[in-house]
Amino acid sequence: MLKILRQASLRAFNTFGVEAEAHELAIFDDIEQRAALIDWLGDRRALPIGGGSNLLLTRPVAQPVVLVRLSGRRILSRDGDATTIIEAAAGESWDDLVSWSLSAGLDGLENLALIPGTVGAAPVQNIGAYGVELHERLESLDAIDLRTGRIERFDSARCEFGYRDSVFKRDASSRYLIVSVRFRLGGSCHRQVGYADLRACLESAGKAPERASAAEVAEAVRSVRRRKLPDPAAIGNAGSFFKNPVVGADQAAMLATRHPDMPRYPQADGTGAVKLSAGWLIERCGWKGQREGDAGVHQAHALVLVNHGGASGSQLLALAQRIRADVLSRFGVLLEAEPRIV
């Protein structure tokens, strides 16, 4: 049976910990419920929620909410020391999947350790960290067409992945519900240990970065993330709130002249585009550690907005908008929010 709740609090289902009420909420924990789910939705647009780690709720939610709690993971195929295909249900914890894959001796997901959220949400955002993005490991995923009830398969090309982006954040955001994801792991996954923080952590533990095991890299990633990013269980947040902006060659050259110490990361697309550090821009505008009521910017990481306990979603959004306007005024760079804002 598909369980339906009415006038349901969503505080426990978003890592900002803000209060918002869903008019109707369905707990979707069995794929056999999909016909009932389609009937319940009718022609209404659903708001799927996994771990709520990439979500800012600013008002009561009138559209139907689908809480995805599908579970299960398995190895589909294994070719000795070569490629292994694993599959996980959308409601599985992402970090639990990383740990499970490493315990099975599978390389590939170690750089994505400790990223909050669920497996089903990971492709939506095309999560990435320390030189690896999810699309590099994805084999395919299955999603329910909420208009027809059919399950369709998406390969990487059909997902239209971009930087913290996919078709599921755009055209398919309200039409499809991801139910399972498959990953290609093992021998074809080259170890990525190029980031300075990651190398320093490994070296401080007496490990040569190029010879570190996947499990050792994952532990270093966890250590770096714990040091740099606040735990949502301790203080409400959704990780990095803004994407690192990418600017054209002319603007990048102008900014380099005016701000020679600005971090810049040339993109390998042949256009001369350059990725900037959103955290650096925000910190230079003086926002690091600032607080307006219970809405604030984390004292150790300017890219993270935090709820000190009683902030509403609208207060956090207002703070984000002020930061965005300040960065635009000072640097001429428009920041884009990473979380979904409702």
C-alpha positions in Angstrom: 0.0 0.0 0.0 1.2 3.5 -0.8 1.1 5.4 2.4 -0.2 9.0 2.1 0.2 11.6 4.8 -1.6 15.0 4.9 -0.4 18.3 6.4 3.0 16.6 7.0 6.0 18.4 8.5 9.1 18.4 6.2 11.5 19.6 8.9 13.0 16.1 9.3 13.3 15.7 5.5 15.6 18.6 4.7 19.2 19.1 6.0 18.7 22.8 6.5 16.2 21.8 9.2 13.7 24.4 8.2 10.0 24.0 8.9 7.7 23.6 5.9 4.4 21.7 5.6 3.5 19.4 2.7 -0.2 19.4 1.9 0.2 15.7 0.8 3.2 13.4 1.1 3.5 9.8 -0.2 6.1 7.4 1.1 7.3 5.4 -1.9 9.2 2.4 -0.6 8.3 -0.4 -3.0 8.5 -0.4 -6.8 5.3 -2.3 -6.9 3.5 0.8 -5.6 4.2 2.7 -8.8 0.7 2.2 -10.3 -0.8 3.5 -7.0 1.7 6.4 -7.1 0.6 7.3 -10.7 -3.1 7.2 -9.8 -2.5 9.4 -6.7 -0.5 12.0 -8.7 -2.9 12.2 -11.6 -1.7 15.2 -13.7 -0.1 17.0 -10.7 3.7 17.8 -10.7 5.5 15.9 -7.9 8.3 17.1 -5.7 10.6 14.1 -5.0 12.7 14.2 -1.8 15.5 11.8 -1.0 17.8 12.9 1.8 16.8 16.6 1.4 20.5 17.6 1.3 20.1 19.7 -1.8 16.9 21.5 -1.0 15.8 24.8 0.4 12.1 25.0 1.4 10.8 28.6 1.7 7.0 28.0 1.9 4.4 25.4 2.5 4.5 22.8 -0.4 1.2 22.7 -2.2 2.4 20.2 -4.8 2.4 16.5 -3.9 5.7 15.4 -2.2 7.1 11.9 -2.9 9.5 10.7 -0.2 11.7 8.1 -2.0 12.6 5.2 0.3 13.3 2.4 -2.2 16.1 0.2 -0.9 18.5 -2.5 -2.1 21.9 -2.9 -3.8 23.6 -5.6 -5.6 26.5 -6.6 -8.0 25.0 -7.2 -11.4 28.1 -8.4 -13.2 31.8 -8.9 -12.4 34.7 -9.5 -14.9 37.5 -10.5 -12.6 39.7 -7.5 -11.9 38.2 -5.5 -14.8 34.8 -3.8 -14.9 32.1 -4.5 -12.4 28.5 -3.2 -12.7 26.6 -2.5 -9.4 23.1 -1.4 -8.9 21.5 0.5 -6.1 17.9 1.6 -5.4 17.2 5.3 -5.3 16.5 5.5 -1.6 19.8 4.1 -0.5 22.2 6.4 1.4 24.9 7.6 -1.1 27.7 7.3 1.5 26.6 3.8 2.5 26.8 2.8 -1.1 30.4 4.2 -1.3 31.4 2.2 1.8 29.7 -0.9 0.5 31.4 -0.7 -2.9 34.8 -0.3 -1.3 34.2 -3.2 1.1 33.5 -5.3 -2.1 36.9 -4.3 -3.4 35.6 -2.0 -6.1 37.4 1.2 -7.0 35.7 4.3 -8.4 33.5 6.0 -5.9 36.2 6.8 -3.2 36.5 10.5 -4.1 32.7 10.9 -3.6 32.7 9.6 0.0 30.7 11.4 2.6 28.6 13.4 0.2 25.2 13.5 1.9 21.9 12.4 0.2 20.6 9.4 -1.6 21.6 7.4 -4.6 18.6 8.6 -6.6 19.4 12.3 -6.0 23.1 11.9 -7.0 22.5 11.9 -10.8 20.1 14.8 -10.6 22.9 17.0 -9.3 25.7 15.1 -11.1 27.6 15.2 -7.7 31.3 15.6 -7.8 34.3 16.0 -5.6 38.1 16.0 -5.7 38.4 15.4 -9.4 35.6 12.9 -10.0 32.0 13.5 -11.1 29.2 10.9 -11.0 28.7 10.9 -14.8 32.2 9.3 -15.2 31.0 6.3 -13.2 27.4 6.0 -14.3 26.4 3.0 -16.4 22.7 3.8 -16.6 19.6 4.5 -14.5 16.0 3.7 -14.5 13.2 6.2 -13.9 9.4 6.1 -13.8 7.6 8.2 -16.4 5.1 9.8 -14.1 2.7 10.3 -16.9 2.5 6.7 -18.1 3.9 4.7 -15.3 6.5 3.0 -17.6 10.0 2.5 -16.4 12.5 4.0 -18.8 16.3 3.6 -19.0 18.7 6.5 -19.3 22.3 6.2 -20.3 24.8 8.9 -19.6 24.1 10.8 -22.9 20.4 10.8 -22.3 21.0 12.2 -18.8 22.6 15.3 -20.4 25.0 15.8 -17.6 26.7 19.1 -16.9 28.5 20.8 -14.0 26.1 20.1 -11.1 23.4 19.6 -13.6 21.4 17.0 -15.6 18.2 16.7 -17.5 16.5 15.8 -14.2 17.1 19.4 -13.0 15.6 20.8 -16.2 13.2 19.2 -18.8 12.6 16.0 -16.9 12.4 17.5 -13.4 8.7 16.8 -12.9 8.1 14.0 -15.4 10.5 11.4 -14.2 11.3 9.8 -10.8 14.6 7.9 -10.6 14.2 4.5 -9.0 17.6 2.8 -9.5 21.1 3.6 -10.6 23.9 1.4 -12.0 27.6 2.2 -11.8 30.6 0.9 -13.8 33.5 0.4 -11.3 36.7 -1.5 -11.0 39.8 -1.7 -13.2 38.8 1.1 -15.6 38.6 3.7 -12.8 41.8 5.6 -12.6 42.7 6.9 -9.1 42.3 10.7 -8.8 44.6 12.2 -6.1 45.5 15.5 -7.7 43.8 17.9 -5.3 46.2 19.6 -2.9 44.1 19.0 0.2 43.7 15.4 -0.6 47.4 14.8 -1.3 48.3 16.7 1.9 46.0 14.5 4.0 47.4 11.3 2.5 51.0 12.4 3.0 50.3 13.4 6.6 49.1 9.8 7.2 52.3 8.5 5.7 50.7 7.5 2.4 52.2 8.2 -1.0 49.2 9.6 -2.9 49.8 7.7 -6.2 50.1 4.4 -4.3 47.2 4.9 -1.9 44.4 2.3 -2.0 40.8 3.3 -2.8 39.9 2.8 0.8 42.8 5.1 1.9 41.7 7.8 -0.6 38.1 7.5 0.7 39.3 8.0 4.3 41.3 11.0 3.3 38.3 12.5 1.5 36.2 12.0 4.6 38.8 13.6 6.8 39.1 16.7 4.5 35.3 17.0 4.2 34.8 16.8 8.0 37.4 19.5 8.5 36.0 21.9 5.9 32.3 21.3 5.9 29.8 21.4 8.8 27.8 18.3 9.7 24.1 18.9 9.0 23.3 16.8 12.1 25.1 19.5 14.1 24.0 22.7 12.3 21.5 22.9 9.4 23.1 23.3 6.0 23.0 21.9 2.4 26.7 22.0 1.8 27.9 24.4 -0.9 25.1 26.8 -1.6 26.5 28.3 -4.8 28.1 26.8 -7.8 31.6 27.8 -8.8 30.9 30.3 -11.6 32.4 29.9 -15.1 33.3 33.1 -17.0 34.4 33.8 -20.5 38.0 34.5 -21.5 37.6 38.3 -21.7 36.0 38.6 -18.3 38.6 36.2 -16.8 41.4 38.3 -18.1 39.9 41.5 -16.7 39.4 39.9 -13.3 42.9 38.5 -13.3 44.2 42.0 -13.9 42.1 43.6 -11.1 42.5 40.7 -8.7 45.8 38.8 -9.3 45.3 36.6 -6.3 41.9 35.4 -7.4 41.9 31.6 -7.8 41.3 30.6 -11.4 40.8 27.2 -13.1 41.0 27.2 -16.9 38.5 24.9 -18.5 39.6 22.2 -20.9 37.0 23.0 -23.5 39.1 25.2 -25.9 37.0 28.3 -25.3 39.2 30.0 -22.8 36.5 29.9 -20.2 37.7 29.9 -16.6 36.1 28.6 -13.4 36.2 30.8 -10.4 35.9 30.0 -6.7 32.5 31.1 -5.4 33.8 30.8 -1.8 36.7 33.2 -2.5 34.3 35.8 -4.1 31.9 35.6 -1.1 34.7 35.8 1.4 36.2 38.8 -0.3 32.9 40.5 0.0 33.1 40.0 3.8 30.3 37.5 4.3 32.3 34.6 5.8 31.0 34.0 9.4 28.3 36.7 9.1 24.9 36.1 10.6 21.4 37.7 10.2 19.3 36.3 13.0 19.6 32.5 12.7 20.5 32.6 9.0 24.2 32.8 8.5 27.4 32.0 6.5 29.6 29.3 8.0 32.6 30.7 9.9 35.0 28.2 8.2 33.6 28.0 4.7 32.1 31.0 3.0 30.3 28.8 0.5 28.1 27.2 3.1 24.9 28.8 4.4 23.8 27.6 7.8 20.7 27.6 10.0 21.7 28.3 13.5 18.5 26.8 14.8 15.4 28.9 14.0 15.9 30.4 10.6 13.1 30.0 8.0 13.7 29.0 4.5 12.7 32.5 3.3 15.3 34.1 5.7 18.0 31.8 4.3 17.0 32.7 0.7 17.0 36.4 1.5 20.6 36.1 2.8 21.6 34.2 -0.3 20.1 36.9 -2.5 22.0 39.6 -0.6 25.3 37.7 -1.0 24.6 37.2 -4.7 23.9 40.9 -5.3 27.0 41.9 -3.4 29.3 39.5 -5.5 27.7 40.8 -8.7 28.2 44.4 -7.7 31.8 44.0 -6.7 33.0 41.5 -9.3 30.4 41.5 -12.1 30.0 37.7 -11.5 26.5 36.2 -11.2 26.4 33.3 -8.7 23.9 30.4 -9.3 22.4 28.5 -6.4 23.2 24.8 -6.2 20.2 23.5 -4.1 16.7 23.3 -5.4 14.7 26.2 -4.1 11.0 25.7 -3.5 
